[in-house]
Amino acid sequence: MRDIPPEQSLIEYPSAFPIKVMGQQVEGFVDAMVSVALQFDPGFDAASIEHRPSKTGKYLGLTLTVTATSREQLDELYRTLSTHPMVKVVL
């Protein structure tokens, strides 16, 4: 992966950065996503999560707004969420 100089980044750090995560609506999904978010943003507020259930109720979309401090932090957060067994999609 090639580093992008800070002056060429489209994101200013630190900033509030929303990440959309979708998974099956099962017990523990929200708690697991909160746990991941806290690993990368110790000040993450679980009360700020936006919940969007699918029409059938089988899936749950979450918007997690984390405080982004670097490109590396965001890349690692996306990797961690993308490889989590409960996650279907990360945007």
PDB file of N, CA, C and O in Angstrom:
ATOM      1  N   MET A   1       0.844  -1.174   0.000  1.00  0.00           N
ATOM      2  CA  MET A   1       0.000   0.000   0.000  1.00  0.00           C
ATOM      3  C   MET A   1       0.887   1.234   0.000  1.00  0.00           C
ATOM      4  O   MET A   1       1.889   1.291   0.714  1.00  0.00           O
ATOM      5  N   ARG A   2       0.520   2.201  -0.789  1.00  0.00           N
ATOM      6  CA  ARG A   2       1.336   3.393  -0.890  1.00  0.00           C
ATOM      7  C   ARG A   2       0.765   4.471   0.018  1.00  0.00           C
ATOM      8  O   ARG A   2      -0.449   4.659   0.096  1.00  0.00           O
ATOM      9  N   ASP A   3       1.655   5.172   0.697  1.00  0.00           N
ATOM     10  CA  ASP A   3       1.229   6.236   1.599  1.00  0.00           C
ATOM     11  C   ASP A   3       0.831   7.472   0.816  1.00  0.00           C
ATOM     12  O   ASP A   3       1.481   7.848  -0.160  1.00  0.00           O
ATOM     13  N   ILE A   4      -0.244   8.094   1.258  1.00  0.00           N
ATOM     14  CA  ILE A   4      -0.713   9.333   0.653  1.00  0.00           C
ATOM     15  C   ILE A   4      -0.246  10.470   1.563  1.00  0.00           C
ATOM     16  O   ILE A   4      -0.559  10.478   2.754  1.00  0.00           O
ATOM     17  N   PRO A   5       0.495  11.424   1.014  1.00  0.00           N
ATOM     18  CA  PRO A   5       0.934  12.547   1.852  1.00  0.00           C
ATOM     19  C   PRO A   5      -0.271  13.263   2.452  1.00  0.00           C
ATOM     20  O   PRO A   5      -1.296  13.394   1.783  1.00  0.00           O
ATOM     21  N   PRO A   6      -0.174  13.730   3.700  1.00  0.00           N
ATOM     22  CA  PRO A   6      -1.311  14.376   4.363  1.00  0.00           C
ATOM     23  C   PRO A   6      -1.912  15.515   3.549  1.00  0.00           C
ATOM     24  O   PRO A   6      -3.125  15.723   3.579  1.00  0.00           O
ATOM     25  N   GLU A   7      -1.090  16.242   2.836  1.00  0.00           N
ATOM     26  CA  GLU A   7      -1.620  17.369   2.058  1.00  0.00           C
ATOM     27  C   GLU A   7      -2.456  16.916   0.862  1.00  0.00           C
ATOM     28  O   GLU A   7      -3.191  17.720   0.289  1.00  0.00           O
ATOM     29  N   GLN A   8      -2.355  15.627   0.472  1.00  0.00           N
ATOM     30  CA  GLN A   8      -3.143  15.104  -0.638  1.00  0.00           C
ATOM     31  C   GLN A   8      -4.365  14.296  -0.168  1.00  0.00           C
ATOM     32  O   GLN A   8      -5.163  13.836  -0.985  1.00  0.00           O
ATOM     33  N   SER A   9      -4.499  14.133   1.138  1.00  0.00           N
ATOM     34  CA  SER A   9      -5.624  13.375   1.686  1.00  0.00           C
ATOM     35  C   SER A   9      -6.909  14.181   1.537  1.00  0.00           C
ATOM     36  O   SER A   9      -6.904  15.404   1.678  1.00  0.00           O
ATOM     37  N   LEU A  10      -7.998  13.495   1.253  1.00  0.00           N
ATOM     38  CA  LEU A  10      -9.297  14.152   1.160  1.00  0.00           C
ATOM     39  C   LEU A  10      -9.957  14.298   2.526  1.00  0.00           C
ATOM     40  O   LEU A  10     -10.991  14.954   2.656  1.00  0.00           O
ATOM     41  N   ILE A  11      -9.359  13.686   3.537  1.00  0.00           N
ATOM     42  CA  ILE A  11      -9.903  13.710   4.894  1.00  0.00           C
ATOM     43  C   ILE A  11      -8.957  14.511   5.778  1.00  0.00           C
ATOM     44  O   ILE A  11      -7.742  14.311   5.750  1.00  0.00           O
ATOM     45  N   GLU A  12      -9.525  15.416   6.559  1.00  0.00           N
ATOM     46  CA  GLU A  12      -8.721  16.125   7.549  1.00  0.00           C
ATOM     47  C   GLU A  12      -8.803  15.346   8.854  1.00  0.00           C
ATOM     48  O   GLU A  12      -9.875  14.886   9.249  1.00  0.00           O
ATOM     49  N   TYR A  13      -7.668  15.204   9.514  1.00  0.00           N
ATOM     50  CA  TYR A  13      -7.637  14.460  10.776  1.00  0.00           C
ATOM     51  C   TYR A  13      -7.359  15.421  11.916  1.00  0.00           C
ATOM     52  O   TYR A  13      -6.603  16.376  11.734  1.00  0.00           O
ATOM     53  N   PRO A  14      -7.938  15.203  13.072  1.00  0.00           N
ATOM     54  CA  PRO A  14      -9.003  14.242  13.365  1.00  0.00           C
ATOM     55  C   PRO A  14     -10.340  14.742  12.832  1.00  0.00           C
ATOM     56  O   PRO A  14     -10.554  15.946  12.688  1.00  0.00           O
ATOM     57  N   SER A  15     -11.230  13.807  12.542  1.00  0.00           N
ATOM     58  CA  SER A  15     -12.584  14.168  12.092  1.00  0.00           C
ATOM     59  C   SER A  15     -13.555  13.042  12.392  1.00  0.00           C
ATOM     60  O   SER A  15     -13.170  11.882  12.539  1.00  0.00           O
ATOM     61  N   ALA A  16     -14.839  13.416  12.478  1.00  0.00           N
ATOM     62  CA  ALA A  16     -15.893  12.411  12.658  1.00  0.00           C
ATOM     63  C   ALA A  16     -16.066  11.703  11.318  1.00  0.00           C
ATOM     64  O   ALA A  16     -16.283  12.350  10.293  1.00  0.00           O
ATOM     65  N   PHE A  17     -15.971  10.380  11.327  1.00  0.00           N
ATOM     66  CA  PHE A  17     -15.996   9.609  10.087  1.00  0.00           C
ATOM     67  C   PHE A  17     -17.026   8.490  10.192  1.00  0.00           C
ATOM     68  O   PHE A  17     -16.855   7.569  10.991  1.00  0.00           O
ATOM     69  N   PRO A  18     -18.104   8.557   9.391  1.00  0.00           N
ATOM     70  CA  PRO A  18     -19.129   7.505   9.457  1.00  0.00           C
ATOM     71  C   PRO A  18     -18.737   6.268   8.649  1.00  0.00           C
ATOM     72  O   PRO A  18     -18.247   6.374   7.524  1.00  0.00           O
ATOM     73  N   ILE A  19     -18.959   5.108   9.237  1.00  0.00           N
ATOM     74  CA  ILE A  19     -18.701   3.832   8.566  1.00  0.00           C
ATOM     75  C   ILE A  19     -19.979   3.009   8.648  1.00  0.00           C
ATOM     76  O   ILE A  19     -20.549   2.835   9.726  1.00  0.00           O
ATOM     77  N   LYS A  20     -20.424   2.508   7.504  1.00  0.00           N
ATOM     78  CA  LYS A  20     -21.637   1.689   7.467  1.00  0.00           C
ATOM     79  C   LYS A  20     -21.243   0.213   7.491  1.00  0.00           C
ATOM     80  O   LYS A  20     -20.368  -0.230   6.748  1.00  0.00           O
ATOM     81  N   VAL A  21     -21.915  -0.530   8.366  1.00  0.00           N
ATOM     82  CA  VAL A  21     -21.640  -1.953   8.542  1.00  0.00           C
ATOM     83  C   VAL A  21     -22.971  -2.697   8.464  1.00  0.00           C
ATOM     84  O   VAL A  21     -23.964  -2.263   9.047  1.00  0.00           O
ATOM     85  N   MET A  22     -22.990  -3.815   7.744  1.00  0.00           N
ATOM     86  CA  MET A  22     -24.211  -4.618   7.676  1.00  0.00           C
ATOM     87  C   MET A  22     -23.912  -6.053   8.080  1.00  0.00           C
ATOM     88  O   MET A  22     -22.892  -6.630   7.704  1.00  0.00           O
ATOM     89  N   GLY A  23     -24.829  -6.607   8.854  1.00  0.00           N
ATOM     90  CA  GLY A  23     -24.706  -8.001   9.275  1.00  0.00           C
ATOM     91  C   GLY A  23     -26.079  -8.556   9.578  1.00  0.00           C
ATOM     92  O   GLY A  23     -27.075  -7.834   9.529  1.00  0.00           O
ATOM     93  N   GLN A  24     -26.134  -9.838   9.891  1.00  0.00           N
ATOM     94  CA  GLN A  24     -27.407 -10.435  10.256  1.00  0.00           C
ATOM     95  C   GLN A  24     -27.856  -9.856  11.590  1.00  0.00           C
ATOM     96  O   GLN A  24     -27.047  -9.593  12.480  1.00  0.00           O
ATOM     97  N   GLN A  25     -29.158  -9.665  11.707  1.00  0.00           N
ATOM     98  CA  GLN A  25     -29.708  -9.118  12.946  1.00  0.00           C
ATOM     99  C   GLN A  25     -29.772 -10.247  13.970  1.00  0.00           C
ATOM    100  O   GLN A  25     -30.785 -10.934  14.101  1.00  0.00           O
ATOM    101  N   VAL A  26     -28.672 -10.420  14.688  1.00  0.00           N
ATOM    102  CA  VAL A  26     -28.577 -11.466  15.702  1.00  0.00           C
ATOM    103  C   VAL A  26     -28.093 -10.842  17.004  1.00  0.00           C
ATOM    104  O   VAL A  26     -27.490  -9.769  17.020  1.00  0.00           O
ATOM    105  N   GLU A  27     -28.375 -11.544  18.090  1.00  0.00           N
ATOM    106  CA  GLU A  27     -27.937 -11.062  19.395  1.00  0.00           C
ATOM    107  C   GLU A  27     -26.415 -10.958  19.415  1.00  0.00           C
ATOM    108  O   GLU A  27     -25.714 -11.878  18.993  1.00  0.00           O
ATOM    109  N   GLY A  28     -25.919  -9.837  19.906  1.00  0.00           N
ATOM    110  CA  GLY A  28     -24.478  -9.651  20.030  1.00  0.00           C
ATOM    111  C   GLY A  28     -23.846  -8.885  18.879  1.00  0.00           C
ATOM    112  O   GLY A  28     -22.695  -8.461  18.990  1.00  0.00           O
ATOM    113  N   PHE A  29     -24.574  -8.693  17.762  1.00  0.00           N
ATOM    114  CA  PHE A  29     -23.993  -7.995  16.609  1.00  0.00           C
ATOM    115  C   PHE A  29     -23.619  -6.555  16.962  1.00  0.00           C
ATOM    116  O   PHE A  29     -22.496  -6.124  16.700  1.00  0.00           O
ATOM    117  N   VAL A  30     -24.558  -5.809  17.556  1.00  0.00           N
ATOM    118  CA  VAL A  30     -24.287  -4.411  17.891  1.00  0.00           C
ATOM    119  C   VAL A  30     -23.150  -4.328  18.907  1.00  0.00           C
ATOM    120  O   VAL A  30     -22.244  -3.509  18.756  1.00  0.00           O
ATOM    121  N   ASP A  31     -23.190  -5.166  19.935  1.00  0.00           N
ATOM    122  CA  ASP A  31     -22.132  -5.159  20.953  1.00  0.00           C
ATOM    123  C   ASP A  31     -20.769  -5.472  20.347  1.00  0.00           C
ATOM    124  O   ASP A  31     -19.764  -4.878  20.739  1.00  0.00           O
ATOM    125  N   ALA A  32     -20.729  -6.394  19.401  1.00  0.00           N
ATOM    126  CA  ALA A  32     -19.460  -6.748  18.749  1.00  0.00           C
ATOM    127  C   ALA A  32     -18.920  -5.570  17.948  1.00  0.00           C
ATOM    128  O   ALA A  32     -17.714  -5.321  17.948  1.00  0.00           O
ATOM    129  N   MET A  33     -19.805  -4.839  17.262  1.00  0.00           N
ATOM    130  CA  MET A  33     -19.366  -3.692  16.465  1.00  0.00           C
ATOM    131  C   MET A  33     -18.903  -2.549  17.367  1.00  0.00           C
ATOM    132  O   MET A  33     -17.959  -1.835  17.028  1.00  0.00           O
ATOM    133  N   VAL A  34     -19.562  -2.374  18.515  1.00  0.00           N
ATOM    134  CA  VAL A  34     -19.139  -1.368  19.489  1.00  0.00           C
ATOM    135  C   VAL A  34     -17.742  -1.713  19.999  1.00  0.00           C
ATOM    136  O   VAL A  34     -16.889  -0.836  20.139  1.00  0.00           O
ATOM    137  N   SER A  35     -17.521  -2.980  20.272  1.00  0.00           N
ATOM    138  CA  SER A  35     -16.217  -3.435  20.763  1.00  0.00           C
ATOM    139  C   SER A  35     -15.108  -3.124  19.750  1.00  0.00           C
ATOM    140  O   SER A  35     -14.032  -2.655  20.123  1.00  0.00           O
ATOM    141  N   VAL A  36     -15.378  -3.387  18.472  1.00  0.00           N
ATOM    142  CA  VAL A  36     -14.388  -3.089  17.426  1.00  0.00           C
ATOM    143  C   VAL A  36     -14.153  -1.587  17.345  1.00  0.00           C
ATOM    144  O   VAL A  36     -13.008  -1.139  17.291  1.00  0.00           O
ATOM    145  N   ALA A  37     -15.231  -0.805  17.335  1.00  0.00           N
ATOM    146  CA  ALA A  37     -15.093   0.654  17.241  1.00  0.00           C
ATOM    147  C   ALA A  37     -14.256   1.199  18.396  1.00  0.00           C
ATOM    148  O   ALA A  37     -13.427   2.088  18.199  1.00  0.00           O
ATOM    149  N   LEU A  38     -14.470   0.672  19.592  1.00  0.00           N
ATOM    150  CA  LEU A  38     -13.727   1.141  20.765  1.00  0.00           C
ATOM    151  C   LEU A  38     -12.231   0.813  20.686  1.00  0.00           C
ATOM    152  O   LEU A  38     -11.406   1.521  21.263  1.00  0.00           O
ATOM    153  N   GLN A  39     -11.891  -0.256  19.971  1.00  0.00           N
ATOM    154  CA  GLN A  39     -10.469  -0.599  19.795  1.00  0.00           C
ATOM    155  C   GLN A  39      -9.734   0.514  19.050  1.00  0.00           C
ATOM    156  O   GLN A  39      -8.556   0.771  19.296  1.00  0.00           O
ATOM    157  N   PHE A  40     -10.451   1.169  18.134  1.00  0.00           N
ATOM    158  CA  PHE A  40      -9.822   2.176  17.275  1.00  0.00           C
ATOM    159  C   PHE A  40     -10.142   3.603  17.696  1.00  0.00           C
ATOM    160  O   PHE A  40      -9.440   4.538  17.311  1.00  0.00           O
ATOM    161  N   ASP A  41     -11.201   3.775  18.484  1.00  0.00           N
ATOM    162  CA  ASP A  41     -11.603   5.093  18.973  1.00  0.00           C
ATOM    163  C   ASP A  41     -12.097   4.920  20.409  1.00  0.00           C
ATOM    164  O   ASP A  41     -13.281   4.670  20.632  1.00  0.00           O
ATOM    165  N   PRO A  42     -11.187   5.054  21.388  1.00  0.00           N
ATOM    166  CA  PRO A  42     -11.567   4.841  22.792  1.00  0.00           C
ATOM    167  C   PRO A  42     -12.701   5.752  23.267  1.00  0.00           C
ATOM    168  O   PRO A  42     -13.365   5.445  24.257  1.00  0.00           O
ATOM    169  N   GLY A  43     -12.929   6.868  22.571  1.00  0.00           N
ATOM    170  CA  GLY A  43     -14.005   7.773  22.943  1.00  0.00           C
ATOM    171  C   GLY A  43     -15.308   7.513  22.200  1.00  0.00           C
ATOM    172  O   GLY A  43     -16.244   8.308  22.284  1.00  0.00           O
ATOM    173  N   PHE A  44     -15.371   6.390  21.463  1.00  0.00           N
ATOM    174  CA  PHE A  44     -16.565   6.078  20.670  1.00  0.00           C
ATOM    175  C   PHE A  44     -17.796   6.012  21.567  1.00  0.00           C
ATOM    176  O   PHE A  44     -17.758   5.404  22.636  1.00  0.00           O
ATOM    177  N   ASP A  45     -18.888   6.641  21.129  1.00  0.00           N
ATOM    178  CA  ASP A  45     -20.128   6.669  21.891  1.00  0.00           C
ATOM    179  C   ASP A  45     -21.144   5.741  21.236  1.00  0.00           C
ATOM    180  O   ASP A  45     -21.656   6.031  20.155  1.00  0.00           O
ATOM    181  N   ALA A  46     -21.432   4.624  21.900  1.00  0.00           N
ATOM    182  CA  ALA A  46     -22.358   3.636  21.350  1.00  0.00           C
ATOM    183  C   ALA A  46     -23.756   4.222  21.126  1.00  0.00           C
ATOM    184  O   ALA A  46     -24.503   3.730  20.280  1.00  0.00           O
ATOM    185  N   ALA A  47     -24.114   5.266  21.876  1.00  0.00           N
ATOM    186  CA  ALA A  47     -25.433   5.879  21.719  1.00  0.00           C
ATOM    187  C   ALA A  47     -25.558   6.615  20.381  1.00  0.00           C
ATOM    188  O   ALA A  47     -26.664   6.956  19.962  1.00  0.00           O
ATOM    189  N   SER A  48     -24.427   6.859  19.714  1.00  0.00           N
ATOM    190  CA  SER A  48     -24.456   7.588  18.435  1.00  0.00           C
ATOM    191  C   SER A  48     -24.714   6.671  17.238  1.00  0.00           C
ATOM    192  O   SER A  48     -24.840   7.161  16.116  1.00  0.00           O
ATOM    193  N   ILE A  49     -24.797   5.362  17.448  1.00  0.00           N
ATOM    194  CA  ILE A  49     -24.986   4.418  16.342  1.00  0.00           C
ATOM    195  C   ILE A  49     -26.377   4.587  15.735  1.00  0.00           C
ATOM    196  O   ILE A  49     -27.379   4.651  16.447  1.00  0.00           O
ATOM    197  N   GLU A  50     -26.416   4.656  14.411  1.00  0.00           N
ATOM    198  CA  GLU A  50     -27.696   4.662  13.692  1.00  0.00           C
ATOM    199  C   GLU A  50     -28.003   3.223  13.282  1.00  0.00           C
ATOM    200  O   GLU A  50     -27.153   2.539  12.712  1.00  0.00           O
ATOM    201  N   HIS A  51     -29.228   2.765  13.578  1.00  0.00           N
ATOM    202  CA  HIS A  51     -29.665   1.398  13.272  1.00  0.00           C
ATOM    203  C   HIS A  51     -30.659   1.434  12.120  1.00  0.00           C
ATOM    204  O   HIS A  51     -31.591   2.238  12.124  1.00  0.00           O
ATOM    205  N   ARG A  52     -30.460   0.558  11.126  1.00  0.00           N
ATOM    206  CA  ARG A  52     -31.403   0.446  10.014  1.00  0.00           C
ATOM    207  C   ARG A  52     -31.663  -1.034   9.715  1.00  0.00           C
ATOM    208  O   ARG A  52     -30.870  -1.676   9.027  1.00  0.00           O
ATOM    209  N   PRO A  53     -32.764  -1.571  10.225  1.00  0.00           N
ATOM    210  CA  PRO A  53     -33.080  -2.974   9.910  1.00  0.00           C
ATOM    211  C   PRO A  53     -33.542  -3.113   8.461  1.00  0.00           C
ATOM    212  O   PRO A  53     -34.132  -2.191   7.897  1.00  0.00           O
ATOM    213  N   SER A  54     -33.268  -4.271   7.865  1.00  0.00           N
ATOM    214  CA  SER A  54     -33.753  -4.536   6.505  1.00  0.00           C
ATOM    215  C   SER A  54     -35.269  -4.710   6.548  1.00  0.00           C
ATOM    216  O   SER A  54     -35.851  -4.880   7.619  1.00  0.00           O
ATOM    217  N   LYS A  55     -35.900  -4.665   5.383  1.00  0.00           N
ATOM    218  CA  LYS A  55     -37.366  -4.802   5.320  1.00  0.00           C
ATOM    219  C   LYS A  55     -37.840  -6.102   5.939  1.00  0.00           C
ATOM    220  O   LYS A  55     -38.885  -6.140   6.588  1.00  0.00           O
ATOM    221  N   THR A  56     -37.076  -7.170   5.740  1.00  0.00           N
ATOM    222  CA  THR A  56     -37.479  -8.475   6.273  1.00  0.00           C
ATOM    223  C   THR A  56     -37.049  -8.671   7.722  1.00  0.00           C
ATOM    224  O   THR A  56     -37.498  -9.604   8.389  1.00  0.00           O
ATOM    225  N   GLY A  57     -36.166  -7.778   8.213  1.00  0.00           N
ATOM    226  CA  GLY A  57     -35.688  -7.906   9.577  1.00  0.00           C
ATOM    227  C   GLY A  57     -34.550  -8.889   9.734  1.00  0.00           C
ATOM    228  O   GLY A  57     -34.086  -9.127  10.849  1.00  0.00           O
ATOM    229  N   LYS A  58     -34.092  -9.465   8.635  1.00  0.00           N
ATOM    230  CA  LYS A  58     -33.010 -10.459   8.712  1.00  0.00           C
ATOM    231  C   LYS A  58     -31.652  -9.791   8.923  1.00  0.00           C
ATOM    232  O   LYS A  58     -30.780 -10.339   9.597  1.00  0.00           O
ATOM    233  N   TYR A  59     -31.482  -8.604   8.341  1.00  0.00           N
ATOM    234  CA  TYR A  59     -30.199  -7.903   8.425  1.00  0.00           C
ATOM    235  C   TYR A  59     -30.351  -6.583   9.161  1.00  0.00           C
ATOM    236  O   TYR A  59     -31.444  -6.022   9.247  1.00  0.00           O
ATOM    237  N   LEU A  60     -29.234  -6.098   9.688  1.00  0.00           N
ATOM    238  CA  LEU A  60     -29.215  -4.820  10.380  1.00  0.00           C
ATOM    239  C   LEU A  60     -28.050  -3.994   9.852  1.00  0.00           C
ATOM    240  O   LEU A  60     -26.902  -4.439   9.855  1.00  0.00           O
ATOM    241  N   GLY A  61     -28.361  -2.795   9.404  1.00  0.00           N
ATOM    242  CA  GLY A  61     -27.331  -1.863   8.979  1.00  0.00           C
ATOM    243  C   GLY A  61     -27.039  -0.902  10.113  1.00  0.00           C
ATOM    244  O   GLY A  61     -27.956  -0.381  10.747  1.00  0.00           O
ATOM    245  N   LEU A  62     -25.764  -0.668  10.366  1.00  0.00           N
ATOM    246  CA  LEU A  62     -25.345   0.260  11.423  1.00  0.00           C
ATOM    247  C   LEU A  62     -24.450   1.324  10.821  1.00  0.00           C
ATOM    248  O   LEU A  62     -23.641   1.035   9.938  1.00  0.00           O
ATOM    249  N   THR A  63     -24.588   2.546  11.290  1.00  0.00           N
ATOM    250  CA  THR A  63     -23.628   3.589  10.957  1.00  0.00           C
ATOM    251  C   THR A  63     -22.883   3.907  12.234  1.00  0.00           C
ATOM    252  O   THR A  63     -23.459   4.390  13.209  1.00  0.00           O
ATOM    253  N   LEU A  64     -21.583   3.625  12.212  1.00  0.00           N
ATOM    254  CA  LEU A  64     -20.700   3.900  13.343  1.00  0.00           C
ATOM    255  C   LEU A  64     -19.902   5.152  12.999  1.00  0.00           C
ATOM    256  O   LEU A  64     -19.180   5.167  12.002  1.00  0.00           O
ATOM    257  N   THR A  65     -20.019   6.184  13.795  1.00  0.00           N
ATOM    258  CA  THR A  65     -19.253   7.400  13.538  1.00  0.00           C
ATOM    259  C   THR A  65     -18.088   7.441  14.520  1.00  0.00           C
ATOM    260  O   THR A  65     -18.267   7.667  15.717  1.00  0.00           O
ATOM    261  N   VAL A  66     -16.891   7.215  13.982  1.00  0.00           N
ATOM    262  CA  VAL A  66     -15.680   7.181  14.799  1.00  0.00           C
ATOM    263  C   VAL A  66     -14.882   8.464  14.593  1.00  0.00           C
ATOM    264  O   VAL A  66     -15.056   9.163  13.595  1.00  0.00           O
ATOM    265  N   THR A  67     -14.013   8.761  15.541  1.00  0.00           N
ATOM    266  CA  THR A  67     -13.091   9.879  15.373  1.00  0.00           C
ATOM    267  C   THR A  67     -11.869   9.344  14.646  1.00  0.00           C
ATOM    268  O   THR A  67     -11.070   8.593  15.206  1.00  0.00           O
ATOM    269  N   ALA A  68     -11.741   9.746  13.387  1.00  0.00           N
ATOM    270  CA  ALA A  68     -10.611   9.292  12.565  1.00  0.00           C
ATOM    271  C   ALA A  68      -9.395  10.154  12.883  1.00  0.00           C
ATOM    272  O   ALA A  68      -9.459  11.383  12.840  1.00  0.00           O
ATOM    273  N   THR A  69      -8.289   9.491  13.202  1.00  0.00           N
ATOM    274  CA  THR A  69      -7.066  10.225  13.528  1.00  0.00           C
ATOM    275  C   THR A  69      -5.975  10.047  12.478  1.00  0.00           C
ATOM    276  O   THR A  69      -5.005  10.805  12.459  1.00  0.00           O
ATOM    277  N   SER A  70      -6.126   9.044  11.598  1.00  0.00           N
ATOM    278  CA  SER A  70      -5.124   8.822  10.549  1.00  0.00           C
ATOM    279  C   SER A  70      -5.673   7.868   9.498  1.00  0.00           C
ATOM    280  O   SER A  70      -6.639   7.142   9.732  1.00  0.00           O
ATOM    281  N   ARG A  71      -5.036   7.889   8.346  1.00  0.00           N
ATOM    282  CA  ARG A  71      -5.390   6.956   7.270  1.00  0.00           C
ATOM    283  C   ARG A  71      -5.124   5.521   7.727  1.00  0.00           C
ATOM    284  O   ARG A  71      -5.907   4.617   7.436  1.00  0.00           O
ATOM    285  N   GLU A  72      -4.024   5.320   8.437  1.00  0.00           N
ATOM    286  CA  GLU A  72      -3.666   3.984   8.930  1.00  0.00           C
ATOM    287  C   GLU A  72      -4.739   3.444   9.869  1.00  0.00           C
ATOM    288  O   GLU A  72      -5.105   2.271   9.794  1.00  0.00           O
ATOM    289  N   GLN A  73      -5.242   4.305  10.754  1.00  0.00           N
ATOM    290  CA  GLN A  73      -6.289   3.898  11.687  1.00  0.00           C
ATOM    291  C   GLN A  73      -7.535   3.455  10.921  1.00  0.00           C
ATOM    292  O   GLN A  73      -8.109   2.410  11.228  1.00  0.00           O
ATOM    293  N   LEU A  74      -7.959   4.240   9.926  1.00  0.00           N
ATOM    294  CA  LEU A  74      -9.142   3.896   9.148  1.00  0.00           C
ATOM    295  C   LEU A  74      -8.943   2.612   8.355  1.00  0.00           C
ATOM    296  O   LEU A  74      -9.837   1.768   8.299  1.00  0.00           O
ATOM    297  N   ASP A  75      -7.764   2.462   7.738  1.00  0.00           N
ATOM    298  CA  ASP A  75      -7.485   1.244   6.976  1.00  0.00           C
ATOM    299  C   ASP A  75      -7.575   0.009   7.869  1.00  0.00           C
ATOM    300  O   ASP A  75      -8.165  -1.001   7.486  1.00  0.00           O
ATOM    301  N   GLU A  76      -6.991   0.096   9.048  1.00  0.00           N
ATOM    302  CA  GLU A  76      -6.997  -1.041   9.971  1.00  0.00           C
ATOM    303  C   GLU A  76      -8.411  -1.311  10.498  1.00  0.00           C
ATOM    304  O   GLU A  76      -8.796  -2.467  10.673  1.00  0.00           O
ATOM    305  N   LEU A  77      -9.176  -0.257  10.747  1.00  0.00           N
ATOM    306  CA  LEU A  77     -10.559  -0.423  11.186  1.00  0.00           C
ATOM    307  C   LEU A  77     -11.382  -1.121  10.110  1.00  0.00           C
ATOM    308  O   LEU A  77     -12.138  -2.046  10.408  1.00  0.00           O
ATOM    309  N   TYR A  78     -11.238  -0.682   8.854  1.00  0.00           N
ATOM    310  CA  TYR A  78     -11.954  -1.341   7.749  1.00  0.00           C
ATOM    311  C   TYR A  78     -11.549  -2.808   7.633  1.00  0.00           C
ATOM    312  O   TYR A  78     -12.403  -3.673   7.439  1.00  0.00           O
ATOM    313  N   ARG A  79     -10.248  -3.094   7.750  1.00  0.00           N
ATOM    314  CA  ARG A  79      -9.776  -4.484   7.674  1.00  0.00           C
ATOM    315  C   ARG A  79     -10.388  -5.321   8.791  1.00  0.00           C
ATOM    316  O   ARG A  79     -10.856  -6.436   8.560  1.00  0.00           O
ATOM    317  N   THR A  80     -10.381  -4.777   9.992  1.00  0.00           N
ATOM    318  CA  THR A  80     -10.907  -5.512  11.147  1.00  0.00           C
ATOM    319  C   THR A  80     -12.401  -5.782  10.989  1.00  0.00           C
ATOM    320  O   THR A  80     -12.865  -6.893  11.246  1.00  0.00           O
ATOM    321  N   LEU A  81     -13.155  -4.762  10.565  1.00  0.00           N
ATOM    322  CA  LEU A  81     -14.593  -4.954  10.364  1.00  0.00           C
ATOM    323  C   LEU A  81     -14.867  -5.922   9.219  1.00  0.00           C
ATOM    324  O   LEU A  81     -15.733  -6.789   9.334  1.00  0.00           O
ATOM    325  N   SER A  82     -14.139  -5.782   8.122  1.00  0.00           N
ATOM    326  CA  SER A  82     -14.365  -6.623   6.935  1.00  0.00           C
ATOM    327  C   SER A  82     -14.104  -8.102   7.201  1.00  0.00           C
ATOM    328  O   SER A  82     -14.719  -8.962   6.571  1.00  0.00           O
ATOM    329  N   THR A  83     -13.205  -8.399   8.120  1.00  0.00           N
ATOM    330  CA  THR A  83     -12.870  -9.787   8.411  1.00  0.00           C
ATOM    331  C   THR A  83     -13.633 -10.344   9.615  1.00  0.00           C
ATOM    332  O   THR A  83     -13.475 -11.511   9.972  1.00  0.00           O
ATOM    333  N   HIS A  84     -14.463  -9.499  10.238  1.00  0.00           N
ATOM    334  CA  HIS A  84     -15.236  -9.960  11.404  1.00  0.00           C
ATOM    335  C   HIS A  84     -16.282 -10.974  10.922  1.00  0.00           C
ATOM    336  O   HIS A  84     -16.948 -10.734   9.915  1.00  0.00           O
ATOM    337  N   PRO A  85     -16.432 -12.094  11.622  1.00  0.00           N
ATOM    338  CA  PRO A  85     -17.358 -13.142  11.168  1.00  0.00           C
ATOM    339  C   PRO A  85     -18.821 -12.722  11.135  1.00  0.00           C
ATOM    340  O   PRO A  85     -19.611 -13.342  10.422  1.00  0.00           O
ATOM    341  N   MET A  86     -19.211 -11.688  11.884  1.00  0.00           N
ATOM    342  CA  MET A  86     -20.616 -11.269  11.914  1.00  0.00           C
ATOM    343  C   MET A  86     -20.936 -10.237  10.824  1.00  0.00           C
ATOM    344  O   MET A  86     -22.104  -9.928  10.587  1.00  0.00           O
ATOM    345  N   VAL A  87     -19.916  -9.715  10.172  1.00  0.00           N
ATOM    346  CA  VAL A  87     -20.102  -8.627   9.194  1.00  0.00           C
ATOM    347  C   VAL A  87     -20.235  -9.168   7.783  1.00  0.00           C
ATOM    348  O   VAL A  87     -19.442 -10.000   7.344  1.00  0.00           O
ATOM    349  N   LYS A  88     -21.256  -8.682   7.074  1.00  0.00           N
ATOM    350  CA  LYS A  88     -21.453  -9.050   5.663  1.00  0.00           C
ATOM    351  C   LYS A  88     -20.849  -8.012   4.740  1.00  0.00           C
ATOM    352  O   LYS A  88     -20.223  -8.365   3.740  1.00  0.00           O
ATOM    353  N   VAL A  89     -21.029  -6.701   5.065  1.00  0.00           N
ATOM    354  CA  VAL A  89     -20.579  -5.616   4.188  1.00  0.00           C
ATOM    355  C   VAL A  89     -20.105  -4.446   5.032  1.00  0.00           C
ATOM    356  O   VAL A  89     -20.688  -4.141   6.072  1.00  0.00           O
ATOM    357  N   VAL A  90     -19.030  -3.786   4.572  1.00  0.00           N
ATOM    358  CA  VAL A  90     -18.545  -2.546   5.187  1.00  0.00           C
ATOM    359  C   VAL A  90     -18.426  -1.499   4.099  1.00  0.00           C
ATOM    360  O   VAL A  90     -17.812  -1.747   3.061  1.00  0.00           O
ATOM    361  N   LEU A  91     -19.003  -0.337   4.324  1.00  0.00           N
ATOM    362  CA  LEU A  91     -18.932   0.775   3.371  1.00  0.00           C
ATOM    363  C   LEU A  91     -18.392   2.014   4.060  1.00  0.00           C
ATOM    364  O   LEU A  91     -18.255   3.062   3.429  1.00  0.00           O
TER     365      LEU A  91
END
